[in-house]
């Protein structure tokens, strides 16, 4: 089994027996109110999905991530996981303090504060998103963040159930799962979409040379126009029931937000899947992109900077349905012209579905279309 | 052999291999050949087992309950 990133699977989840005690202690501590997305990030830390991180980044690691895409110890890490706070909150917290992290008044974790530092929004946005355009969702979010960052380690004592708890597994569990299934090589697939036939083609092609397929949709905050979490789960369970073998493919959710950081997020996504136990990671066209901020294959090119990532990327170019070939093809193998091709245009398919229309069966499985159309609001508003 | 009072050890690798690694990491964020070799090796050998036998059994029970395994 592939070792976790950094060699050790981080576990910052307090054993059940100690949780009531820590909950009481937290009530006496200064507290910091955080967002739901940050709480999910801390669950990712606690479960080891973000190994080797043990909490929000300290200044040195933060700087190294921005400048080199690595932690100070050298491990690849491309997306900065940080806790931003307003000046007023920062003024009542000092390095060495233990503080309670809360969401809507409920404490869920203790943060052992090891660092408190100011940061530069412009440098952050430019480095992470490669743009300062405020229309980019990551850039606008950056400019809404507080002026001070707190770094340190956490002990999480209050977990959320998860939106789809039956599909939510921790890395320690997926590692046992893969071993139980006898999978030595596993291809991870990241998604925030209902599947069309092109996705199925990519997944099954990767499965042709690995033992198992790990489909791992992101459940959490997404931009308007994306499929809702409920639609993603319904469509994938439908696809599994009709077109996948249970002994070679599995569906597990990952509760965290999309960040739309393109190439940097692709590396970050690969690291998360490595921690789940994946040996391979599928990277398609414009992975984690938004608008036209990144080149179609920029995310794939980014992997060449990290030969020590430990997880092998599987790159896919654009694909289409070729009427002449009678199947999904790509420009490397299909000799026919564009007049024979049906393209998988996500925007067009979403627009048809929005009007209650059915995309061609050559592009989307009828069972998947049915599953989408059963939802009155299939898209994020 | 590990050196006293240190958590690292010295190994020797052929000069030509060293040179090849140096060329490979040029322009990347690796700061040294040592850095590169350590990262590569870390991916081969986990620092500690990820779960105990007891944990494995408990996890299998949950996986069975959820229908992931039989």
Boltz contact constraints between the chains, C-beta under 6 A:
constraints:
  - contact:
      token1: [A, 3]
      token2: [B, 46]
      max_distance: 6.0
  - contact:
      token1: [A, 7]
      token2: [B, 42]
      max_distance: 6.0
  - contact:
      token1: [A, 7]
      token2: [B, 46]
      max_distance: 6.0
  - contact:
      token1: [A, 7]
      token2: [B, 47]
      max_distance: 6.0
  - contact:
      token1: [A, 8]
      token2: [B, 47]
      max_distance: 6.0
  - contact:
      token1: [A, 8]
      token2: [B, 48]
      max_distance: 6.0
  - contact:
      token1: [A, 9]
      token2: [B, 50]
      max_distance: 6.0
  - contact:
      token1: [A, 68]
      token2: [B, 29]
      max_distance: 6.0
  - contact:
      token1: [A, 70]
      token2: [B, 29]
      max_distance: 6.0
  - contact:
      token1: [A, 74]
      token2: [B, 35]
      max_distance: 6.0
  - contact:
      token1: [A, 166]
      token2: [B, 66]
      max_distance: 6.0
  - contact:
      token1: [A, 172]
      token2: [B, 51]
      max_distance: 6.0
  - contact:
      token1: [A, 173]
      token2: [B, 59]
      max_distance: 6.0
  - contact:
      token1: [A, 175]
      token2: [B, 50]
      max_distance: 6.0
  - contact:
      token1: [A, 176]
      token2: [B, 56]
      max_distance: 6.0
  - contact:
      token1: [A, 176]
      token2: [B, 59]
      max_distance: 6.0
  - contact:
      token1: [A, 177]
      token2: [B, 63]
      max_distance: 6.0
  - contact:
      token1: [A, 177]
      token2: [B, 68]
      max_distance: 6.0
  - contact:
      token1: [A, 180]
      token2: [B, 69]
      max_distance: 6.0
  - contact:
      token1: [A, 305]
      token2: [B, 28]
      max_distance: 6.0
  - contact:
      token1: [A, 308]
      token2: [B, 39]
      max_distance: 6.0
  - contact:
      token1: [A, 308]
      token2: [B, 40]
      max_distance: 6.0
  - contact:
      token1: [A, 310]
      token2: [B, 43]
      max_distance: 6.0
